[in-house]
């Protein structure tokens, strides 16, 4: 009985795995193993682990990637975002060496993925969005089986512990919760100690508690110096985890930078809202804070580029006029605001088109 199989269509990705690494097709590996290499073999551009310049890709004579450029630094969590059809899957498959490009330059760990050999592939870890592992095997048996395909795997128990599964090591995979099964996927991705881990939608389908547990695990990878290439549809997740972010729109980069830089560049100011007595209206508050104030029922609010200054002015005015303000909320700009503004138009082709 095979260990498992990938359930997402990845343009023959499993066949490539088995062909390149010389593994049995029944193994259905979800990660690429690594071999220890000397520091001289890890040459990249400065501290860049991934360097993409003017990447282009066309399908059926129609260009889908329009010369995109970005880089990923060693030891960072890099968020790669975009709606369906933006070109994320195509880009990732090119970075992983599974899809040919039509133009541009790509370097991953100092090597062009289009011409990479086994040694390079042994240094890449891959965690798919969805996977099916044999439900009969225990967590430890599952991770141990995958570890045998690695030249120098990490310590098995330490890997299971780092994935937060120490107390589940003897439990059958089929009896685990969704969040625990996702942790098994991550453990498999880490057991070869990869230099770069491609982490695809790690918390899709997880409940809030399991999602936060996965966030803690990913943050731990950063502390260990791992480089993580993260894709996610949860903007809160990207805002919390990613050191830098690229937002792809219809095959072109619409924005890139930190979450804070993206919000600031698009003019998303902090929003201050509160409940005021019925006798208080927008005009009175506007005169106090010097900007337009909106009203939604009893709740008043305004946007501010200098939240501390304007909040201080608001509270001083309320104190001087004997006005009691309640339920005061200060909401900084979010990545969700940016993403919605840059969302691709409907009707674009799916990004995993062949």
Buried (B, 14 or more C-beta within 10 A) or exposed (E): EEBBBBEEEBBEBBEBBBEBBEBEEEBBBBBBBBBEBEEEBBEBEEEBBBBBBBBBBBEEEEEBBBBBBBBBBBBBBBBBBBBEBBBBBBBBBBBBBBBEBEEBEBBBBBBEBEEBEBBBBBBBBBBBBBBBBBEEBBBBBBBBBBBEBBEEBBEBEEBBBBBBBEEBBEBBBEEBEEBBBBBBBBBBBBBBBBBBBBBBBBBBEBEEEBBBBBBEBBEEBBEEEBBBBBBBBBBEBBBBBBBBBBBBBBBEBBBBBBBEBBBBEBEBBBBBBBBBEEEBEBEBBBEBBEBEBBBEEEEBBBBBEEBEEBBEBBBEBBEEEEBEBEEEEBEBBBBBBBBEBBBBEEEBBEBBBE
